[in-house]
Amino acid sequence: MAATLTRTRPAKLSDGRELRLAPQVRQRRPLLALSSALLVALCVAVFASVYLRAGHQVSVIAVARSVPEGQTLTGNDLTIVRMSIAPGVLAIPATAVDSVMGRRVAVPVESGTLLTPGDLAHGSYVPPGDAVVGVALKQGQLPATGVAPGQYVDVVMTGSPGSPFTASPTGGGPGTILAPGVLVSAVTQPSASSGSDIEVVSLVMSRALAPIIASASAANQAALVVIASGP
């Protein structure tokens, strides 16, 4: 049986015009559009935060040359670098460099690495055969800028403003170097309330020289001369 296809003609109005259906217009969903905008803004904010955090650099202390275990840190051993620090890395800020110099390392530290709090020895550490001597000094017995931990100094005999002192290892008089190239390990400055101008400087030296320097300090016949560097 044959099927007959019938073509339906478009309906016409009374004046002869064809009746056409108006195209459907999609309605916008304000909530969906707002959610999309917020998602884009959030992605941009996260990216900006990550970008800025990755590019943020801070000044920290690094090791300029390898230092063996137990050795005191000096200015020649340290350097300041700017870098991005990952979370969890315990670096020492550059502002703490003065408090780090004069400290001893508890482990060997390699050149080019960051210095961390765990690298520093805690408590007093005196190498075998050495001693720490405190020298009381006032204005004129040390440089005007003072001395700082990590510097090396010569201890010089100045004369006899106090009791006689004749313990020079060479038998020389004023101007004799009593202890050459000793390390400054700590400095205690007088407090404003004490009314004193005495500054106590701790020096690391051989035990053989320690009694001589202690006697010179007690007789007020010792002065410090800062030298370029130590070993």
C-alpha positions, 0 to 999 in steps of 0.5 A, a space after each residue: 500500500 503506497 503512502 501519500 505524503 501531504 505537505 502542510 501549507 502554512 496558516 494564513 491570516 485573513 489579509 493573506 499574510 502567512 502566520 510565522 512563529 516567533 523564535 524562542 529567546 533563551 532566558 539568562 540565569 542571573 545566579 549562574 552568571 554570578 557564580 561564574 564571575 565569582 569563580 573566575 575572580 577566585 581563580 585570579 586571586 589565587 593565581 596572584 597570591 601564588 605568584 606574589 608569594 613565589 616572587 617574594 624574597 627575604 634577606 637571610 644568612 648564608 655560609 660564605 665558606 665551609 666551617 668545621 664543627 666547633 669553629 667560631 663564625 666570623 664575618 668572613 664565614 657569612 654572607 647575606 643573600 636574598 631569596 624566596 624561602 619555602 614554608 618550613 625552611 628555618 632560615 636566620 634573617 639577615 638582621 640577626 647577623 651580629 648575634 650569630 657572629 662569635 657563635 660556634 657551629 654544632 655541625 660542619 656547615 658547607 659553603 653556599 648553604 643557608 645557616 639555620 638555628 640548628 647549625 649553631 651550638 648552644 651554651 658555652 663552648 671552649 676548644 680544648 687547650 683554650 680559655 675564655 677571659 673577660 677584659 674590663 675596658 673603658 673609653 680609650 682602651 678600645 676603638 670608638 666603635 667598640 668591638 663585636 663578637 666574631 672580630 679578632 683583636 690584639 691585646 696590648 699592654 698600655 702602662 701602669 695606671 693601676 697596680 704594677 704589672 710585669 707579666 709580659 711574656 716578652 718582658 716588654 713595656 707599654 705597647 707590647 702585644 700580650 695576646 695577638 689575634 684573639 677572638 672576641 666571643 661576647 661583649 657586655 656593655 654597661 647599662 644606663 642605670 649603672 652609671 659605669 662606663 666599663 665594657 666587658 669583652 670576652 676573649 678566646 685564647 690559649 690557656 697559657 695566655 689567659 693568666 697574663 691577660 687576666 692580670 693585665 685587665 685587673 691592673 687596668 693595663 690592657 687595650 684592644 686593637 681590632 685587626 683585619 681578620 683571623 684564620 
